[in-house]
Amino acid sequence: MHQTVRQAPAKLNLTLEVVGKRADGYHLLDSLIAFTDYGDTLTASAADTLSLTLDGPFGGILVGDSMENLVLKAARLLAAEAGIAPGAALALTKRLPVASGIGGGSSDAAATLMALCELWNLSPTLEDLTRLALTLGADVPVCLAQRTARLEGIGERITTAPSVPAAPIVLVNPGVGLPTPKVFQARQGEFSTGAGPAGVLAGSPADAAALADAIRPYANDLAAPAVNLLPVIGQVLSRLEATEACLIARMSGSGATCFALFPTDEAATAAAAAISAARPKWWAIATRLKAA
């Protein structure tokens, strides 16, 4: 049976500045993003009809959910664009928490587009594939490339940024969802000026400590409103900052997932284990950034 597999890694906002607001209410961002080695897996197999099966730690959450989902929506959209019947048996192993600020659904959609292009022998231009991706969500285009980038606008303007090291990192989610629109609505104060990777990453940091130093001056502007709405996010950040050898701790996206950089894999693994032991209902994973 013809089959293709694509990884759908977690997407992290290493920095996230809110720099303005459009007339239609969408906020304008300037964000440095990177991907991790940990994520979901999408498998596409040849079939006469379109179907989706879900498994993994968070697969059950998506049954009957809107994730009816971005994966199936991506498949139907690509088939319609190509003028073919959407025949494929899709299987998604869901390891990333849902609606957690690390782009799981967007990454799944991007992986679906890439897997089905191979399965269906399609060769759309990058421009056409990016256009399709954008109709699925503002974060989907950058998830096609799976490399460090600067996002501007509402996320649709993508510029390649200097590469990041394969830095040890811990991801922690408290198991409570936080709707993105509520976080933006709760944001107060002036807009940031936006530094961009030219200011954040003048070059490619050599290691986790150098990356931490580079992003330290640039906050996540959504962290304060997110913590106000969901105080447990503050507890997650405090736990990460208190772990031995933590270099920097930040919230990703609009929450509720937070991350911390560590100098070694051993330190990251120990930190994730300590947090899991203290807060067994939280999701805590040690992994690495993708070195790109």
N, C-alpha and C positions, 0 to 999 in steps of 0.2 A: 504494500500500500504506500502510495506516495505521501510523504509527511514532511512537514517543516516545523522547526522549533525556534522561537525567539524569546529572549529574556526581556523583561519589563522592569528595569531597576527603579528603585526609589529616587525621586528627584528632590534635592535639597536647595532651599534658598539660603546660601551662605550669608548674603546680605539682602535686605528688602527695604528700599526706601519708597515712600509714597510721595510723588513729586507734583501731583496735580489731580484735577478731576474734569472729565469731559462733560459737555452739556447734557449728555444722555445719562449721566450718573455714574458711569464707569470711572474708576480711579486709574490714574497713570502711575506706572511703576518704573523703578530703575533697580534691577536685581541681578546679582551674581549667582548663578546656579551651577550645581554640579550633581553628579550621579554616584550611586554607591554600587558595590558588587552584589548587594542583597536586593531581592525583589521578587516579582511574580514571574511565572513562566506560561507562555502561550504556545500551544501545540495545534497545528492545523493539518487535518488529514483530508484526503480526497473523499468526496461524498456527493450524492445526487441532490441532497437538500441541505439547508443550513441549520445547524444545531449548536448548542453550547452546553457543556457540562462544567461544573465547578467543583473544586476540591481545595484542600489546603486549610490552614488554621482559620482563615477568614472567608472561606468559600461559602459557608452556610449563611452568612450575613447577606449575601447578594441574591439569594434565591428569591425571585419575585420582586426584586428591587429594580431601581432605575438602571442598574447595570444590565438589565434586560437590554439592554445595558449598552455601554459605550462600545463593547466588543462587537456585539451584533449590529449595532448602528454603523460602525466602521465597515464591517463586512458588506452590508447592504449598500452603503454609499459607494464603496469601491466597485462593486459589481455593476451598479447603475451607471457609474462613470464609464466603465469599460464596455457596457452593453451586453453583459453576460448574466446568466442565472447564478445567484449566489449559492453555489453548492460547496459546502465544507463542513466537516465535523470539527468544531473548535473545543478545546479543553483548556481551561484556565486554572492554574494552581495559584491560589490567592494567599500570599504570605504577608502582604502589607495590609495594615489596618485601613478601613474604608473611611473616606472623608476626613483625612488626618493631616493634611498639609504637606504631603510628600508625593503628590502627583500620581498615586497608584492607578487611578482610573485612566488618566491621560496617557500614562506609560503603557497600560494595557492596550489602549486604542492604537497607539503608534506601533506597538509590536504586532497587532492584528493586521494593520495595513502592510507592514513589511513581510509578514509571513504569507499573506494571501497574494501579494505580488509575485512571490516565488512559486507558490502552489498553483496559481492560475497563469503563470508565465506572462505576467504583465510587466511592462517597462515604462511606466509613466515618468515624465520629466520630474526633477526635484521640485520645480515650481508648481506643477499640477498636484503632486502628492502633498506639498505643503499647503496648498489651497484647500484640498480636501480635509487635511488634518485640522486646519483652523476652523472649519465648520463644525468640528466635533468638540472644540474647546480651545481656549487661548493657550493652554499649556501643551497641547498635543504636538504642534510643529517642532518645538525644541526637543521633545522626547524621541523624535525620529533620529536625531543625530547622536543622542546619548553622550554628549561631551560638554565640557565647561563652556558657558556662554553668558553674555549679558542680555537681559530681557528689558525691553522698553515698551512704551505705549501701554496697552493692556496685556502685554506679553507676546504680541504678534511680531514685534521688531526684534530680531535675533542677530547678535553679533558674536562671532567666535572670540573667546577670551583666552588669555594664557592658560596653559594646562596646570592642573593641580597635582600634587603628589598623591600616591596611593596611601593616604594618611589613615591610620586607625581611627575609627569613629564609633560612637555608641548612639543608637536611636532609641528613644523612650517615648511611649504613648500611654497616657493614663487610662485609656479605655472609655473615654467620654468624647462624644462628637461635638463639634463646634461649627455651625453653619458660617461659611465665609461671608455672606452678605451682612450678617449681624456684626461681625468684627469690623468691617469697613464702616458701617453705620456708627459704630461706637468710637471710631477714631476722632480725636479732637486736636486742636492746635494747628500750627503752621505746617505747610508742606516742606519736605526736605528739598535740598538743592539737587541731589543726585550726583554721585561721584563717578559711577561706572567703573568697569575693570581697569581703565587707564589710571584711575586713582586707587582702586582697591588692589589690583594686581599689576604692578609696574612690569613684572616679569613672572616667570614660573617659579613659585616657592619651592625650595629644595626639600622641605619636610613639613611635618604637621605643625611644629613650633613656628616656622616661618609663615605658614598659611594663617595660623591663629593671629600672629602679629599683624598680618596684612588686612584681615577683615575686622580686627578689633575696633577701629574708629567708626565703623559703619554698622548701625544697629538694624534690627528688624522693627520697622515703625508700627507693625501690627501687634507686637508683643504686649505692650501696655494695655490696649483695649481688650486683647484676648485674655490676659490675666484678670482684668476687672470682671469680665463676663464669666470666666471659668478659673477661679483661684487655684485649682489643682495644678494648672500649668506652672504657676509660680513655685509650687512644691517640687515639680519635676525639675525645673531649672536649678533650684536649691540643692536637690539631691545630686544632680550631675556635678555642680560646682564643688560640692563637698567630697566627691570621690578623689582618691589619691591620684595625682599626676594629671588631673584635668587641665587642659590648656585653655579652653574657652567653651562656654555653653550658650546655645542660642535656640530660639524657637524657629521652626521652618514654616514658611508660608503663613497661613492664617491660623495655624495650630490644628490639633493640639500636640503634634509630635515635636519633640525637642531633640537636639543632638549635641554631642560634645566631642572635641578632638583630643586625642591622646598621643603621647610620643611613641608608644610601642603597642603591638598587638596584645601582649600580655597584660598591660595596664588596661586596655579597653575591655578585654575579656573579664578581668577581675571586677571592673566597674559595673559591667552589665550583670554579672553574677550577684554582686552586692546589692544592686538595686532590685533585682528580681527576688532576692531573699527577703529584703525589707518590705517590698510592695509586690507580693505575688500576683496581684490582679493587674498590675501594669505589664505592658509589652516592652521588653528591653532586649535589644540585639546588638552584638558587637560585629562590625564588618569593616570594610575599607572604602574610601572614595575611589572611584574609577580614575585612573591616572590619565586624564585627557582633558 
